[in-house]
């Protein structure tokens, strides 16, 4: 399996999970603009810091498993993980926050009824 295939599966799982979590979060879901800004920031930071780490020899990739496209010294496949995180984590946070609100509201309603 190439790095690109592994990255594609990872991002696909994050996107599907984010969609499900966003549906669970309802109207309290993560804002698309905030997620997009986070993706842009993480791509820029990944390009900068991975280039520095690769240039200093902290790690390297096996070239036969890479697509061959690089941003700086960072291979394109290296950007999948921050992108997946930027997509998945806000959706998870919104779903958990919605669940917490429902528990708090349910507890308040039950106390008021008694």
Secondary structure, DSSP 4 states (H G I P E B T S, - for coil): --HHHHHHHHHHHHHHHHHHHHHHHGGGPPPHHHHHHHHHHHHHHHHHHHHHHHHTTS----GGGS-S-EETTEEGGGGHHHHHHHHHHHHHHHHHHHHHHHHHHHHHHHHHH-
